[in-house]
Amino acid sequence: MASAGSDPRQPSAARPYVPPTISQQDLPPDYASLVAVLFGVAGLMLRNKLGSWLALIFCIQALANMKNAENDLKQIIMSLTFAMMGMMTIYMGPSQKGPPA
């Protein structure tokens, strides 16, 4: 056992950790929320089920990996809105019927 007198650490030199500040322009882009918006718009405009479901999945991924709460939340809400509007028009909208035979 080492004695307290031979401890090489200096308690007076210890400082609490302060994370470095990063400006908004230097943050890495959030690709999941961008892809969610693209799939949401495609699912809504093309009435595509796969696009709307992928938008929802990427939106959940972006929400789980959110780094900056203020800016990322705006884009996630927008992508979630597009995904939900696409799903509402696909599943609850008027059905696409062909010409009468």
C-alpha positions in Angstrom: 0.0 0.0 0.0 1.2 3.4 -0.9 1.3 6.0 1.9 -0.6 9.3 1.5 2.7 11.2 1.5 4.0 9.5 -1.6 0.9 10.3 -3.7 2.1 12.0 -6.9 -1.2 13.8 -7.6 -1.6 17.3 -6.4 -5.1 18.1 -5.2 -4.5 21.9 -5.6 -3.8 21.4 -9.3 -7.0 19.6 -10.0 -9.6 21.5 -12.0 -13.1 20.5 -13.0 -13.6 19.6 -16.7 -15.1 22.3 -18.9 -16.1 21.1 -22.4 -14.8 23.3 -25.2 -17.3 25.7 -26.7 -18.2 25.1 -30.4 -20.0 27.6 -32.5 -23.2 26.7 -34.4 -21.4 26.9 -37.7 -18.8 24.4 -36.7 -21.3 21.7 -35.7 -21.4 18.6 -38.0 -24.5 18.4 -40.1 -27.3 16.0 -39.1 -27.7 13.8 -42.1 -30.5 11.7 -40.6 -32.9 14.7 -40.3 -32.1 15.8 -43.8 -32.8 12.4 -45.2 -36.0 12.3 -43.1 -37.2 15.5 -44.7 -36.3 14.3 -48.2 -38.2 11.0 -47.7 -41.1 12.8 -46.1 -41.5 15.2 -49.0 -41.1 12.3 -51.5 -43.7 10.2 -49.6 -46.2 13.0 -49.5 -45.8 14.2 -53.1 -45.6 10.7 -54.7 -48.0 9.1 -52.2 -45.4 6.5 -51.5 -45.7 4.3 -48.4 -42.1 3.4 -48.3 -41.0 7.0 -48.4 -43.3 7.9 -45.6 -42.2 5.0 -43.4 -38.5 5.7 -44.1 -39.1 9.3 -43.2 -40.5 8.3 -39.9 -37.6 5.9 -39.2 -35.0 8.5 -40.0 -36.9 11.0 -37.9 -36.7 8.8 -34.9 -33.0 8.2 -35.5 -32.4 11.9 -35.7 -34.4 12.4 -32.5 -32.3 9.7 -30.7 -29.0 11.3 -31.9 -29.9 14.9 -31.4 -27.0 17.1 -30.4 -28.3 20.6 -30.5 -31.8 20.7 -29.0 -32.9 24.0 -30.5 -31.9 23.7 -34.1 -32.3 20.0 -34.5 -35.7 19.9 -33.0 -37.1 22.4 -35.6 -35.9 20.1 -38.4 -37.1 17.0 -36.7 -40.6 18.4 -36.2 -40.7 19.5 -39.9 -39.7 16.0 -41.0 -42.2 14.4 -38.7 -44.9 16.6 -40.0 -44.1 15.6 -43.6 -44.0 11.9 -42.7 -47.3 12.1 -40.8 -49.0 14.1 -43.6 -47.8 11.4 -46.1 -49.1 8.6 -44.0 -52.5 10.3 -43.4 -53.0 10.9 -47.2 -51.9 7.3 -48.0 -53.8 5.4 -45.3 -56.8 7.7 -44.6 -57.2 9.6 -47.9 -59.5 8.7 -50.8 -58.7 5.4 -52.4 -57.2 5.4 -55.9 -59.7 3.6 -58.1 -59.1 2.8 -61.7 -61.4 3.6 -64.6 -64.7 1.7 -64.6 -64.6 -1.5 -66.7 
